[in-house]
């Protein structure tokens, strides 16, 4: 198996920076990233349900992945694409539409508000991002794709958008006298 030469001398080589530009710690190791990738859906589900992202290194890493500005841009692009597809369905050989067009069109205002919030430079809370991630990736039960009562997608989007703004307030640091 090939190895990476250590540019700093002998011993194992740990890259000094992660893909996000922050200093890597043992908690952000390759093994941890692989575990998070394997458990991605379950971790997202737990975060969407309000799990404390600092309770485990896996949840912390998944939370950091969900709240990057890149992920926010991707999420906004996905939501814009859903609206565009609902308005102007592509011509395909398939008679089956994956997207619940009626629900998406009905929720257009909530989708636009969510897109605007994602574009806002203010930080977002992980719970709201996890809720959005779950909605756009769960083809089995999300009202984006599955039949649901009218207004369900709109309501879920508004709740998720509200959760984007509920970042936990950090405790003030004590000042030395």
Rosetta silent file (secondary structure, phi, psi, omega in degrees, C-alpha in Angstrom):
SEQUENCE: XXXXXXXXXXXXXXXXXXXXXXXXXXXXXXXXXXXXXXXXXXXXXXXXXXXXXXXXXXXXXXXXXXXXXXXXXXXXXXXXXXXXXXXXXXXXXXXXXXXXXXXXXXXXXXXXXXXXXXXXXXXXXXXXXXXXXXXXXXXXXXXXXXXXXXXXXXXXXXXXXXXXXXXXXXXXXXXXX
SCORE:     score description
SCORE:     0.000 S_00000001
   1 L     0.000  132.238 -178.325    0.000    0.000    0.000 S_00000001
   2 L   -68.181  150.876  177.774    1.486    3.398   -0.923 S_00000001
   3 L  -121.229  160.465  177.824    2.407    5.781    1.840 S_00000001
   4 L   -95.930  128.967  178.488    2.688    9.538    1.953 S_00000001
   5 L   -69.186  141.586  179.896    6.174   10.842    2.608 S_00000001
   6 L   -87.208  114.283 -178.880    6.430   13.039    5.647 S_00000001
   7 L   -72.429   -9.175 -177.291    7.804   16.435    4.590 S_00000001
   8 L  -105.050   13.555  179.805    8.669   17.200    8.229 S_00000001
   9 L   116.019 -159.687 -176.971   10.940   14.248    8.941 S_00000001
  10 L   -76.830  166.338  178.434   10.357   10.757   10.240 S_00000001
  11 L    99.494  179.167 -177.334    7.154    9.461   11.790 S_00000001
  12 L   -74.346  152.017 -178.141    3.572    9.510   10.647 S_00000001
  13 L  -107.020  124.101  174.153    2.336   12.391    8.567 S_00000001
  14 L  -117.010  121.703  178.532   -0.787   14.308    9.496 S_00000001
  15 L   -59.554  139.088 -176.033   -1.738   17.131    7.100 S_00000001
  16 L   -73.776  -18.573 -178.111   -1.731   20.428    9.037 S_00000001
  17 E  -130.388  146.399  176.217   -4.961   21.712    7.520 S_00000001
  18 L   -87.548  177.405  178.251   -8.335   20.193    6.773 S_00000001
  19 L   -62.092  -21.094 -178.759  -10.364   20.828    3.617 S_00000001
  20 L   -89.144   -4.582  178.608  -12.091   23.705    5.423 S_00000001
  21 L    91.207    2.406  179.264   -8.819   25.496    6.098 S_00000001
  22 L   -97.701  157.783 -179.738   -8.818   24.933    9.843 S_00000001
  23 E   -65.962  131.644  177.879   -6.117   23.163   11.757 S_00000001
  24 L   -72.395  146.139  173.133   -6.784   19.461   11.952 S_00000001
  25 L  -121.473  168.577  176.135   -7.098   17.853   15.321 S_00000001
  26 H   -56.760  -28.247 -179.604   -7.089   14.169   16.193 S_00000001
  27 H   -69.468  -17.220 -179.157  -10.889   14.471   16.334 S_00000001
  28 H  -108.797   35.947 -177.415  -10.936   15.316   12.609 S_00000001
  29 L   -72.626  167.625  178.053   -8.891   12.292   11.567 S_00000001
  30 H   -59.554  -41.803  179.310   -9.389   10.260    8.446 S_00000001
  31 H   -60.666  -41.723  178.614  -10.964    7.451   10.494 S_00000001
  32 H   -65.237  -44.662  179.331  -13.477    9.886   11.964 S_00000001
  33 H   -61.470  -37.186  177.834  -14.330   11.335    8.558 S_00000001
  34 H   -66.467  -41.340  177.917  -14.879    7.819    7.224 S_00000001
  35 H   -63.014  -42.836 -179.287  -17.192    6.985   10.144 S_00000001
  36 H   -64.742  -39.713  177.539  -19.141   10.194    9.612 S_00000001
  37 H   -62.342  -43.198 -179.214  -19.490    9.435    5.904 S_00000001
  38 H   -67.130  -32.482 -177.009  -20.780    5.946    6.673 S_00000001
  39 L  -105.854   17.463 -172.967  -23.271    7.233    9.266 S_00000001
  40 H   -47.944  -51.671 -178.398  -24.128   10.464    7.471 S_00000001
  41 H   -62.987  -45.009 -179.464  -27.878    9.960    7.310 S_00000001
  42 H   -66.418  -38.779  178.381  -28.249    8.833   10.908 S_00000001
  43 H   -66.968  -41.379  177.359  -26.085   11.688   12.181 S_00000001
  44 H   -61.992  -42.031  178.575  -28.075   14.214   10.151 S_00000001
  45 H   -59.752  -46.093 -179.869  -31.282   12.739   11.550 S_00000001
  46 H   -62.683  -41.298  178.910  -30.023   13.088   15.117 S_00000001
  47 H   -67.143  -37.244  177.642  -28.981   16.699   14.518 S_00000001
  48 H   -65.349  -28.089  179.221  -32.358   17.479   12.925 S_00000001
  49 L   -86.788    0.122  174.727  -34.018   16.123   16.061 S_00000001
  50 L   101.050   13.753  178.330  -31.973   18.475   18.224 S_00000001
  51 L   -60.595  146.407  178.984  -29.018   16.359   19.360 S_00000001
  52 L   -70.954  116.040 -177.330  -26.189   18.362   20.905 S_00000001
  53 L   -66.406  -14.252  179.442  -23.550   18.641   18.167 S_00000001
  54 L   -93.883    1.203 -175.367  -20.797   18.832   20.767 S_00000001
  55 L   -73.444  -28.321  175.936  -21.769   15.566   22.455 S_00000001
  56 L  -140.969  157.461  178.685  -19.630   13.384   20.161 S_00000001
  57 H   -66.670  -31.547  178.160  -16.845   14.015   17.695 S_00000001
  58 H   -65.303  -46.416  178.284  -18.974   12.400   14.959 S_00000001
  59 H   -65.033  -38.162  179.968  -21.871   14.804   15.552 S_00000001
  60 H   -63.013  -44.033  179.382  -19.462   17.735   15.768 S_00000001
  61 H   -66.716  -44.314  179.368  -17.893   16.902   12.421 S_00000001
  62 H   -62.027  -40.497  178.752  -21.267   16.321   10.740 S_00000001
  63 H   -61.652  -43.222 -179.830  -22.529   19.629   12.167 S_00000001
  64 H   -66.026  -35.184  176.930  -19.515   21.465   10.810 S_00000001
  65 H   -64.775  -40.974 -176.647  -20.079   19.876    7.383 S_00000001
  66 H   -71.096  -26.216 -172.330  -23.720   20.939    7.314 S_00000001
  67 L  -103.028    9.528  177.912  -23.087   24.560    8.268 S_00000001
  68 L   -69.137  155.922  177.443  -20.304   25.484    5.850 S_00000001
  69 H   -65.196  -31.340  177.012  -20.950   28.311    3.426 S_00000001
  70 H   -62.922  -44.611  179.776  -20.362   25.849    0.598 S_00000001
  71 H   -66.082  -36.589  176.911  -23.139   23.566    1.887 S_00000001
  72 H   -61.825  -43.912  177.989  -25.430   26.572    2.288 S_00000001
  73 H   -63.777  -41.723  178.438  -24.827   27.534   -1.360 S_00000001
  74 H   -62.258  -41.829  179.860  -25.441   23.939   -2.465 S_00000001
  75 H   -63.288  -45.818  178.998  -28.675   23.803   -0.467 S_00000001
  76 H   -61.665  -40.806  178.606  -29.913   27.072   -1.977 S_00000001
  77 H   -63.671  -41.388  178.396  -29.044   25.794   -5.462 S_00000001
  78 H   -62.664  -42.740  179.339  -30.943   22.569   -4.825 S_00000001
  79 H   -65.723  -42.428  176.786  -34.006   24.504   -3.654 S_00000001
  80 H   -61.532  -40.989  179.300  -33.869   26.810   -6.712 S_00000001
  81 H   -64.196  -37.730  178.717  -33.563   23.750   -8.964 S_00000001
  82 H   -62.760  -43.713  178.873  -36.598   22.142   -7.324 S_00000001
  83 H   -65.213  -44.121  179.504  -38.704   25.233   -8.019 S_00000001
  84 H   -61.391  -43.233  179.072  -37.432   25.442  -11.613 S_00000001
  85 H   -65.625  -37.945  179.422  -38.185   21.745  -12.186 S_00000001
  86 H   -67.379  -37.879 -179.838  -41.660   22.122  -10.677 S_00000001
  87 H   -74.440  -38.995 -176.190  -42.432   25.107  -12.909 S_00000001
  88 L  -134.838   80.979 -177.421  -40.950   23.644  -16.072 S_00000001
  89 L   -59.625  139.390  177.818  -40.667   19.857  -15.859 S_00000001
  90 L   -73.164  148.437  178.866  -37.987   18.401  -18.066 S_00000001
  91 L   -82.778  119.609  179.332  -39.097   16.192  -20.875 S_00000001
  92 L  -131.848  169.051  176.463  -38.009   12.639  -20.140 S_00000001
  93 L   -75.578  -20.142 -178.233  -38.940    9.216  -21.294 S_00000001
  94 L   -80.184  140.050  175.989  -40.168    8.420  -17.840 S_00000001
  95 L   -89.829   -6.589 -178.028  -43.768    9.082  -16.974 S_00000001
  96 L   -93.026  127.408  174.643  -42.864    9.172  -13.283 S_00000001
  97 L   -95.775  128.028 -179.654  -42.041   12.545  -11.754 S_00000001
  98 L   -74.544  -40.550 -176.371  -39.648   12.315   -8.839 S_00000001
  99 L   -81.217  140.251  174.102  -40.497   15.756   -7.481 S_00000001
 100 L   -82.064   85.105 -172.719  -43.856   16.465   -5.842 S_00000001
 101 H   -56.386  -43.803 -178.025  -44.491   19.404   -8.178 S_00000001
 102 H   -60.223  -45.212 -179.627  -47.731   20.491   -6.563 S_00000001
 103 H   -65.014  -40.791 -179.136  -46.168   20.683   -3.086 S_00000001
 104 H   -65.912  -44.861  179.035  -43.114   22.561   -4.371 S_00000001
 105 H   -63.697  -39.934  178.721  -45.216   25.106   -6.247 S_00000001
 106 H   -65.031  -32.004 -176.966  -47.467   25.561   -3.229 S_00000001
 107 L   -95.574   12.839 -174.708  -44.415   26.104   -0.998 S_00000001
 108 H   -53.211  -44.569  179.931  -42.666   28.511   -3.386 S_00000001
 109 H   -60.663  -43.335  178.703  -42.829   31.454   -0.952 S_00000001
 110 H   -67.730  -35.774  178.058  -41.331   29.402    1.876 S_00000001
 111 H   -65.824  -44.845 -179.939  -38.659   28.071   -0.474 S_00000001
 112 H   -63.570  -39.779  178.124  -37.716   31.589   -1.579 S_00000001
 113 H   -64.699  -38.714  178.721  -37.557   32.761    2.040 S_00000001
 114 H   -67.317  -42.571  177.215  -35.326   29.808    2.915 S_00000001
 115 H   -59.571  -43.747  179.458  -33.046   30.527   -0.056 S_00000001
 116 H   -62.126  -40.343  179.645  -32.775   34.162    1.070 S_00000001
 117 H   -67.052  -39.133  178.517  -31.861   33.069    4.609 S_00000001
 118 H   -64.610  -31.613  179.849  -29.217   30.669    3.313 S_00000001
 119 H   -78.612  -18.449  179.100  -27.697   33.525    1.279 S_00000001
 120 L   -66.792  134.510 -176.991  -27.582   35.774    4.351 S_00000001
 121 L   -71.567  -10.289  178.280  -24.035   35.868    5.752 S_00000001
 122 L   -61.176  145.114  178.253  -25.240   35.434    9.345 S_00000001
 123 L   -59.253  154.854  177.634  -24.339   32.024   10.827 S_00000001
 124 L  -116.259  152.234  177.617  -26.956   29.287   10.715 S_00000001
 125 L   -82.837  144.625 -176.431  -27.859   26.758   13.372 S_00000001
 126 H   -63.860  -35.893 -177.627  -27.065   23.143   12.653 S_00000001
 127 H   -59.971  -44.150  178.996  -30.570   21.895   13.526 S_00000001
 128 H   -64.276  -41.635  178.213  -32.141   23.957   10.743 S_00000001
 129 H   -65.725  -39.266  178.781  -29.533   22.842    8.214 S_00000001
 130 H   -65.982  -38.289  177.949  -29.995   19.210    9.239 S_00000001
 131 H   -63.783  -42.537  177.833  -33.765   19.550    8.856 S_00000001
 132 H   -65.092  -43.618  179.464  -33.322   20.974    5.345 S_00000001
 133 H   -58.151  -44.587 -179.989  -30.784   18.281    4.459 S_00000001
 134 H   -62.709  -42.150 -179.146  -33.204   15.592    5.580 S_00000001
 135 H   -62.405  -41.410 -175.204  -36.033   17.139    3.544 S_00000001
 136 H   -85.599  -12.210 -178.503  -34.078   17.255    0.298 S_00000001
 137 H  -109.659  -12.403 -177.746  -32.421   13.849    0.649 S_00000001
 138 L   -93.965   89.396 -178.830  -35.194   11.650    2.047 S_00000001
 139 L   -68.846  -17.706 -176.723  -37.014   10.473   -1.049 S_00000001
 140 L   -82.867  -32.381 -175.426  -39.159    8.072    0.926 S_00000001
 141 L  -132.568   -5.396 -179.465  -40.941   10.405    3.306 S_00000001
 142 L   -73.149  137.824  176.831  -40.097   14.009    2.428 S_00000001
 143 L   -67.509   -7.980  171.631  -42.990   16.079    1.077 S_00000001
 144 L   -64.442  -29.009 -173.269  -40.563   17.279   -1.614 S_00000001
 145 L  -123.201  -36.135 -173.908  -41.021   13.867   -3.216 S_00000001
 146 L   -97.586  152.422  176.453  -43.765   11.906   -1.483 S_00000001
 147 L   -61.106  141.061  179.147  -47.486   12.647   -1.358 S_00000001
 148 L  -152.843  165.586  177.604  -48.482   14.650    1.701 S_00000001
 149 L   -61.991  146.833  178.585  -51.352   16.782    2.904 S_00000001
 150 L   -54.561  137.157  178.545  -51.473   20.205    1.269 S_00000001
 151 L    90.303   -9.505 -177.639  -49.248   22.690    3.083 S_00000001
 152 H   -62.174  -48.680 -178.953  -46.985   20.075    4.671 S_00000001
 153 H   -62.127  -44.221  179.481  -43.868   21.042    2.708 S_00000001
 154 H   -58.631  -47.655 -179.441  -44.493   24.738    3.324 S_00000001
 155 H   -62.184  -44.946 -179.438  -44.894   24.178    7.076 S_00000001
 156 H   -63.923  -38.916  178.035  -41.783   22.005    7.314 S_00000001
 157 H   -65.086  -42.097  179.761  -39.731   24.564    5.392 S_00000001
 158 H   -65.577  -36.908  176.391  -40.879   27.404    7.627 S_00000001
 159 H   -65.779  -46.195  179.923  -39.998   25.404   10.747 S_00000001
 160 H   -62.970  -41.947  178.514  -36.557   24.548    9.331 S_00000001
 161 H   -61.548  -41.792  176.650  -35.997   28.178    8.293 S_00000001
 162 H   -61.847  -37.508  179.562  -36.904   29.272   11.817 S_00000001
 163 H   -70.619  -21.540  176.786  -34.438   26.763   13.238 S_00000001
 164 H   -62.019  -28.367 -176.574  -31.664   28.253   11.092 S_00000001
 165 L   -94.031    1.562 -175.159  -31.822   31.314   13.337 S_00000001
 166 L  -101.808   45.046  177.632  -31.826   29.519   16.675 S_00000001
 167 L   -61.907  137.359 -179.464  -28.092   29.124   17.080 S_00000001
 168 L   -61.048  139.824  177.896  -27.296   28.478   20.735 S_00000001
 169 L   -77.476  127.366 -179.214  -26.149   31.537   22.613 S_00000001
 170 L   -79.604  143.195  178.451  -22.602   31.053   23.788 S_00000001
 171 L   -65.309  138.560  178.943  -21.893   31.723   27.438 S_00000001
 172 L   -64.026  143.677  177.793  -20.008   34.956   27.951 S_00000001
 173 L   -81.344  143.355 -178.865  -16.348   34.500   28.716 S_00000001
 174 L   -75.360  139.633  179.167  -15.272   35.730   32.111 S_00000001
 175 L   -93.052  134.727  178.106  -13.044   38.774   32.088 S_00000001
 176 L   -76.084  135.284 -177.608   -9.920   38.737   34.167 S_00000001
 177 L   -82.379    0.000    0.000   -9.827   41.608   36.671 S_00000001
